[in-house]
Amino acid sequence: MNTLVLRRRLFYISAMVLLLVPLYFLGKPSVRRQDGSILDQGGTLAQLRTRYDLGQSDLGEMDPASESMRLATLGLRGVAASILWQKAEYYKKEQYWDRLSATLNQIAVLQPHFVKVWEFQAHNLSYNVSVEFDDYRQRYEWAKRGMGYLVKGSKYNKRRTELPYELGWFFGNKLGVADERVQFRELFRNDENFHAEMLDDSGVDFTQRVARGPDTKPDNWLVGNLWYQKAYDMVDAGSRPARSTMMFYRMGPQWRMKYAEAIQAEGILDYPARDAWERAGESWSGFGQRQIVTTYGTTIFLNELEVANQEIARLKGEFEAFCGVTFDRLKAEREDALSPEEVAALAKQETDRTFDELLLARESQNKLSIAPLDIARATPEDIRIEAIQKANQLIQVEEKTRHINSYREQINFSYWEARCVAEQQEAALAARTSMYEANELLDLGELDAALGKFEIAWENWSKLFNDYPGMMLDDAADDVLASITRYRKLLDTPELPEDFALKDFLKFREIHEEDLADPALMGLISSWPKRYPGRNFLTEMLRKAKDAAVPELPEDVPANPPRDAAVPATPSVTPAGDAAAPEVPAPEESLSENTLDAVNPSPTADKLEVAAPDPGAAPVPKVPESPVDTEVGDLPVNSPEDTAAPSPDR
């Protein structure tokens, strides 16, 4: 009996040992390096967890303290997190900063994979807490704490692009747009300890060549662009974009433009500034070639507007020829209703039309426009079905072109495209350099030398404004107005000279600021250099007012206008000969981001995001800055720090 029992026990033990072998190969855990990459694939179950992202380790680093905290709460983790959130708000209100930091760390331990925890509390530290201190050095330290908090969060959420995207915003917007931006930029450039900490914690090297400014030190705008590039690389590796495709990918190029603007404001106006604008233009062009899936379900490229217009012209010609007599009859009925002036404007070639005739011809083309389906339905029965098919094909291409126009207008695409080219011109370099030197000489009391430099500046600004009229509506033009005010005081005369080089510019600004400009006229501004090379925009627009007195510049023109003032949108214009595209409602991702541009007209313009109106319609109103995406960009703000919490979508 004892022998039988012993045999059974030995059998059971042997079976258990044998079963451990397949269980080992099935359940062997994977081994990972510190950066999360896999060193050993592990068993079958571990491989399945990796393949289908079933393991917690696939989200990011594992924190033993976090797991212990979850067990200690006995299933009440949500309740504990809510209590800690309330404590954090109380400590912030009472200004118990050390307790606030400790509480935020506890929340992060409880909810390490909830990215909104990291976003919200990082915004609190960098924007809301920092503003409570008077010394800009203390504000800078709290801004860094918020950035470090985001870096820590990214370790636990290695496949989420929201945190690198937020870091790009913080480094650019917080350090480069705040009231203390001059001090913040200088502190950041020389903060070698912070640069080393970020390298150790995130692996992002701030000292690499693409992140260094003219002084060979890290620049906050270029470092912000590094974080955006990291988010873009994560998308290429399979992660989801933090925002809609257009708003997500526009920020990197617009941060390059903000960098170029920043060094110009600091007096760096020679090769480094020109090179910065050249690189920004290349980046913006690359952005225009990215595939964008619209909220309408179509796929577009922002750079394909010209090709789309050519396709419309081709299909329209084929459709009108196919409909033949029917189209001619309907068109003749509408032509009979035109005035003699409209007929004369249409009879001229586009390049031969005067400025008024361009506007008149566009209105006439709208009157002559007939819906393709109306034409197709009026054709004889034997060709009606085929005519309707051709009409639908034409409508689809027109619809796609309207979508391209709509998306381009949201971020002032045409304006920024032209701005990058304009800033590389010799006239731009001479204009900015001469005006900067003139103001410096004026501050030193060297009046005659300042007067000479101003004269050189006005001539070059006049040439630049005529060649690139869109620049008459951005922050550069505001700087010119401020300098003209100083120049007029230097002359000590009530009015500017009759031969003043910027007389037409001042007249244009007067018309624009009084909202008397024709919307169709405003739509021509960005496209003018490409469509009418060699023709002087200001001369043609203002020729009837040539003898009018030059308007006096108001005394209260700000000496240092906000660099992120919104710029009016400059929608793209359908080439003459094509029916004007009807207005399309803005897509969902429309610049609720007031963009840096969508941040000024300038970009920018994501978060309570700086509207650039980033680098498109009426000027975008300023919105309090926040770290969440709203669209430069291009890429601003009144006291960004006092926002209680980030907006839901930058």
Secondary structure as GFF3:
##gff-version 3
##sequence-region A 1 650
A	DSSP	alpha_helix	2	27	.	.	.	ID=ss1
A	DSSP	beta_strand	31	32	.	.	.	ID=ss2
A	DSSP	beta_strand	38	40	.	.	.	ID=ss3
A	DSSP	alpha_helix	44	51	.	.	.	ID=ss4
A	DSSP	three_ten_helix	56	58	.	.	.	ID=ss5
A	DSSP	alpha_helix	64	72	.	.	.	ID=ss6
A	DSSP	alpha_helix	77	94	.	.	.	ID=ss7
A	DSSP	alpha_helix	97	110	.	.	.	ID=ss8
A	DSSP	alpha_helix	115	123	.	.	.	ID=ss9
A	DSSP	pi_helix	124	129	.	.	.	ID=ss10
A	DSSP	three_ten_helix	130	132	.	.	.	ID=ss11
A	DSSP	alpha_helix	136	156	.	.	.	ID=ss12
A	DSSP	alpha_helix	162	169	.	.	.	ID=ss13
A	DSSP	pi_helix	170	174	.	.	.	ID=ss14
A	DSSP	alpha_helix	175	177	.	.	.	ID=ss15
A	DSSP	alpha_helix	181	189	.	.	.	ID=ss16
A	DSSP	alpha_helix	192	202	.	.	.	ID=ss17
A	DSSP	three_ten_helix	209	211	.	.	.	ID=ss18
A	DSSP	alpha_helix	220	236	.	.	.	ID=ss19
A	DSSP	alpha_helix	245	265	.	.	.	ID=ss20
A	DSSP	alpha_helix	271	288	.	.	.	ID=ss21
A	DSSP	beta_strand	292	293	.	.	.	ID=ss22
A	DSSP	beta_strand	299	300	.	.	.	ID=ss23
A	DSSP	three_ten_helix	302	304	.	.	.	ID=ss24
A	DSSP	alpha_helix	305	323	.	.	.	ID=ss25
A	DSSP	alpha_helix	325	335	.	.	.	ID=ss26
A	DSSP	alpha_helix	340	347	.	.	.	ID=ss27
A	DSSP	three_ten_helix	350	352	.	.	.	ID=ss28
A	DSSP	alpha_helix	355	368	.	.	.	ID=ss29
A	DSSP	alpha_helix	372	377	.	.	.	ID=ss30
A	DSSP	alpha_helix	381	410	.	.	.	ID=ss31
A	DSSP	alpha_helix	413	422	.	.	.	ID=ss32
A	DSSP	alpha_helix	426	443	.	.	.	ID=ss33
A	DSSP	alpha_helix	447	467	.	.	.	ID=ss34
A	DSSP	three_ten_helix	469	473	.	.	.	ID=ss35
A	DSSP	alpha_helix	475	491	.	.	.	ID=ss36
A	DSSP	alpha_helix	503	513	.	.	.	ID=ss37
A	DSSP	alpha_helix	519	524	.	.	.	ID=ss38
A	DSSP	alpha_helix	528	531	.	.	.	ID=ss39
A	DSSP	alpha_helix	537	541	.	.	.	ID=ss40
A	DSSP	three_ten_helix	543	545	.	.	.	ID=ss41
A	DSSP	three_ten_helix	640	642	.	.	.	ID=ss42
###
